[in-house]
Amino acid sequence: MPEKESLFEKIDITKYSVKKLVAIPLIILLVSLALLTSTQLSINSPVHLGMDFRGGTWVKISTDETREELIAKFSDYPVTLIADTGVGNERRIEFDLTSSSQKYDLLIDMLNKEYGVGTYEIESISPVFGEQYQTQALRALTIAFVLMAIVVFIVFRTFIPPLAVIFAAFSDIVIAVACMNVIGMELSLGTVAALLMLIGYSVDSNILLTTNLLRKKGELNEKVRNAMRTGITMTSTTLSAVFAMFLVSFYLDISILRAISVVLLFGLTMDLLNTWLLNAGILRWYVERKERKKYKRRGVEEAKVKMKKKGKSIK
């Protein structure tokens, strides 16, 4: 009775040409860039900004009131979010207003009347500070990419493999942000943290693949398959942990954990394609091209030796 093929044998990427491997993730990346461009043209930002970046007011109160009751109570104010903080029965309510708004003082009077003075936390973020947070978030992502690129180039001391690693990480970020736009998720400090974490996860799997193909000895396709077994196992383990975090955050209604887990789920899922289709395809082309050049040079050298033995000279 013939043995059943394992999962890794069924999805053996070495059976496909390089063009077929890189086509799928590149198409997804192009669609994602088109979505971000469309969002940029419509709202003057490639992603919908949360209160941390556009400005607003948040209030933390301890209450057993349901979401519907809170929405009805604050119906006169522009409520944008109501979520549990994960601390007892504390709720976080976000409003699309700042301290300079006429309704801000009315909101404080209402909170004092309904819950008592000093029983709640309130903070207002002006649009100016929101823009500063945008700049700092963009700077953090840029610095992370630059440092990652420097380390990768130092480790491999060549051009194309590190460039493929960087491009794969860039693609993970772009596609994750595009998915955020599709489901209507806003960019917040939590999602920025998730994007920074995603850079680390992406580099981890891509460096595993690159190291196996460039540093280890053996047949190329076998090295790809071995790296894929290890890499997919690693990413699958991380995906399971992140999915568990998503379920917990969904059950407990902890918005920041839910935002982080959703972004990581999008990014890590796409990282599987970017690592084992895009980067693996680029590296296969690079190694095969390098080997062809090496065999060609070896053939020329062998021909020179043969001609020399026959007493002939080659220019």
C-alpha positions in Angstrom: 0.0 0.0 0.0 1.6 3.4 -1.1 2.4 5.8 1.7 0.4 9.0 2.0 2.2 12.2 1.1 2.9 14.5 4.0 1.6 18.0 4.0 5.0 19.4 3.1 5.3 17.0 0.2 1.9 18.2 -1.1 2.9 21.9 -1.0 6.5 21.3 -2.3 7.3 24.7 -3.8 10.4 23.3 -5.6 8.0 21.7 -8.2 7.1 25.2 -9.5 9.0 27.7 -11.6 10.4 30.9 -10.0 7.9 33.0 -12.0 4.9 31.1 -10.7 6.2 31.4 -7.1 6.8 35.2 -7.1 3.6 36.0 -9.1 1.1 35.4 -6.3 2.6 37.6 -3.6 3.5 40.3 -6.1 -0.1 40.5 -7.3 -1.3 40.7 -3.7 1.2 43.5 -3.0 0.1 45.5 -6.0 -3.5 45.2 -5.0 -2.6 46.3 -1.5 -0.7 49.3 -2.8 -3.7 50.3 -5.0 -6.0 50.1 -1.9 -3.6 52.3 0.1 -3.3 54.8 -2.8 -7.1 55.0 -3.0 -7.4 55.6 0.7 -4.7 58.3 0.5 -6.6 60.1 -2.2 -9.9 59.9 -0.4 -8.9 60.8 3.2 -5.4 62.3 2.7 -3.9 59.3 4.6 -3.0 55.8 3.5 -4.7 54.4 6.6 -7.6 55.4 8.8 -6.2 57.2 11.9 -7.3 56.4 15.4 -7.7 58.9 18.2 -4.0 58.6 19.1 -3.1 60.2 15.7 -6.1 62.4 14.8 -6.8 63.8 18.2 -9.8 63.4 20.5 -10.8 62.7 24.1 -11.0 59.4 26.1 -12.6 58.6 29.4 -12.1 55.6 31.7 -14.9 54.9 34.1 -15.8 51.9 36.2 -19.4 50.8 35.5 -21.6 47.8 35.0 -23.6 49.5 32.3 -23.8 47.7 29.0 -22.5 49.1 25.7 -26.0 50.0 24.6 -26.8 51.8 27.8 -23.5 53.8 27.5 -24.2 54.7 23.9 -27.7 55.9 24.9 -26.3 57.9 27.8 -23.7 59.7 25.7 -25.9 60.1 22.6 -25.4 63.8 22.6 -21.6 63.4 22.2 -19.6 62.0 19.3 -18.7 58.6 20.7 -16.2 56.7 18.5 -15.3 53.7 20.7 -16.6 51.9 23.8 -14.4 49.0 25.0 -13.3 47.1 28.1 -9.8 47.9 29.4 -9.4 44.5 31.0 -9.2 45.9 34.5 -12.2 44.9 36.5 -15.4 46.6 35.1 -13.5 49.6 33.7 -14.6 50.9 30.3 -12.8 53.2 27.9 -15.0 55.6 25.9 -13.5 57.7 23.1 -15.1 60.9 21.8 -14.3 62.8 18.6 -13.9 66.1 20.4 -11.0 68.0 22.0 -10.6 70.2 25.1 -11.2 73.3 22.9 -14.6 72.0 21.9 -17.7 73.5 23.5 -19.0 70.1 24.4 -15.9 69.2 26.4 -16.9 71.1 29.5 -20.5 69.8 29.2 -19.0 66.2 29.1 -17.1 66.8 32.3 -20.2 68.2 34.0 -22.1 65.1 32.9 -19.4 62.8 34.2 -19.3 64.6 37.5 -23.0 64.4 37.9 -23.4 60.7 36.8 -20.3 59.1 38.3 -18.9 61.7 40.8 -15.8 63.9 40.9 -12.5 62.0 40.8 -14.1 58.7 40.0 -13.0 58.7 36.3 -10.0 59.4 34.2 -10.2 61.8 31.2 -7.5 62.9 28.7 -7.7 65.0 25.6 -5.3 64.8 22.6 -5.1 67.8 20.3 -4.7 67.3 16.6 -1.3 68.9 16.8 -0.1 66.2 19.2 -1.8 63.6 17.0 0.4 64.8 14.1 3.5 64.5 16.3 2.5 61.0 17.2 2.1 60.2 13.4 5.6 61.5 12.8 7.1 59.5 15.7 5.3 56.3 14.6 6.6 56.7 11.0 10.1 57.5 12.3 10.0 54.3 14.5 9.0 52.1 11.5 11.7 53.8 9.3 14.4 53.3 11.9 13.4 49.7 12.5 13.6 49.0 8.7 17.0 50.8 8.4 18.6 49.0 11.3 17.2 45.7 10.1 18.6 46.3 6.6 22.0 47.2 8.1 22.2 44.0 10.2 21.1 41.8 7.3 23.6 43.3 4.9 26.4 42.9 7.4 25.5 39.2 8.0 25.3 38.1 4.4 27.7 40.7 2.8 26.0 40.5 -0.6 23.2 42.5 -2.3 20.3 40.4 -3.6 19.5 38.1 -0.7 19.4 40.9 1.9 17.3 43.0 -0.5 14.8 40.1 -0.8 14.5 39.9 3.0 13.9 43.6 3.3 11.3 43.5 0.4 9.5 40.6 2.0 9.2 42.5 5.3 8.1 45.7 3.5 5.4 43.6 1.7 4.2 42.2 5.0 3.7 45.7 6.4 2.0 47.1 3.4 -0.5 44.1 3.0 -1.3 44.2 6.8 -2.1 47.9 6.6 -4.2 47.3 3.5 -6.2 44.6 5.3 -6.7 47.1 8.2 -8.3 49.4 5.7 -10.5 46.7 4.3 -12.0 45.8 7.7 -12.2 49.4 8.8 -9.6 49.1 11.6 -7.9 52.4 12.6 -4.2 53.0 13.1 -3.4 53.3 16.8 -0.4 53.0 19.1 -1.3 49.3 19.6 -1.4 48.6 15.8 1.9 50.4 15.3 3.4 48.2 18.0 2.0 45.2 16.1 3.6 46.4 12.8 7.0 46.7 14.6 6.6 43.2 15.9 5.7 42.0 12.4 9.1 43.2 11.2 10.8 41.0 13.7 8.7 37.9 12.8 9.2 38.5 9.1 13.0 38.9 9.4 13.2 35.7 11.6 11.6 33.4 9.0 13.4 35.0 6.0 16.8 34.9 7.6 16.2 31.2 8.4 15.5 30.6 4.7 18.4 32.7 3.5 20.9 31.1 5.9 19.9 27.6 4.8 20.2 28.3 1.1 23.5 30.3 1.2 25.4 28.9 4.1 24.6 25.2 4.3 25.8 22.5 1.9 23.6 20.2 -0.1 21.2 20.1 -3.0 19.3 23.3 -3.5 15.7 22.0 -3.6 16.4 19.8 -0.5 17.7 22.8 1.4 14.5 24.7 0.5 12.3 21.9 1.7 14.2 21.5 5.0 14.0 25.2 5.7 10.3 25.3 4.8 9.5 22.5 7.3 11.2 24.4 10.1 10.0 27.8 9.1 6.3 26.9 8.6 6.4 25.1 11.9 7.7 28.2 13.6 5.2 30.6 12.0 2.3 28.2 12.6 3.2 28.1 16.3 3.3 31.9 16.5 0.0 32.1 14.6 -1.6 29.7 17.1 -0.5 31.8 20.0 -1.7 35.0 18.3 -5.0 33.4 17.5 -5.5 32.4 21.1 -4.7 36.0 22.1 -7.4 37.2 19.6 -10.0 34.8 21.1 -9.2 36.0 24.6 -9.3 39.7 23.6 -12.6 39.1 21.8 -14.2 37.3 24.7 -13.0 39.9 27.3 -13.5 42.8 24.8 -10.0 44.2 25.2 -9.7 46.4 22.2 -5.9 47.0 22.2 -5.1 43.2 22.4 -7.7 42.6 19.7 -6.1 45.2 17.4 -2.6 43.8 17.9 -3.7 40.2 17.4 -5.7 41.0 14.2 -2.7 42.9 12.6 -0.3 40.1 13.5 -2.7 37.5 12.0 -2.9 39.4 8.8 0.9 40.0 8.7 2.0 36.5 9.7 -0.4 34.8 7.2 1.0 37.0 4.4 4.5 36.3 5.7 4.1 32.7 4.8 3.5 33.7 1.2 6.2 36.3 1.1 8.8 34.0 2.6 8.1 30.7 0.9 6.9 32.0 -2.4 8.5 35.4 -3.0 11.7 35.2 -1.1 12.2 31.5 -1.8 11.7 32.2 -5.5 14.2 35.1 -5.6 16.8 33.0 -3.7 16.4 30.0 -5.9 17.0 32.2 -9.0 20.0 33.8 -7.3 21.6 30.5 -6.3 20.9 28.8 -9.6 22.3 31.8 -11.5 25.4 31.8 -9.2 25.9 28.1 -9.8 25.6 28.4 -13.6 28.3 31.1 -13.6 30.5 28.9 -11.4 30.2 25.9 -13.7 30.8 28.1 -16.7 34.0 29.4 -15.2 35.0 25.9 -14.3 34.4 24.7 -17.8 36.5 27.5 -19.2 39.3 26.6 -16.8 39.2 22.9 -17.6 39.3 23.8 -21.3 42.4 25.9 -20.8 44.1 23.0 -18.9 43.3 20.6 -21.7 44.6 23.0 -24.4 47.8 23.6 -22.4 48.5 19.9 -22.1 48.2 19.7 -25.9 50.8 22.4 -26.2 48.4 25.1 -27.3 47.8 28.5 -25.8 44.5 30.3 -25.2 44.2 34.0 -25.0 
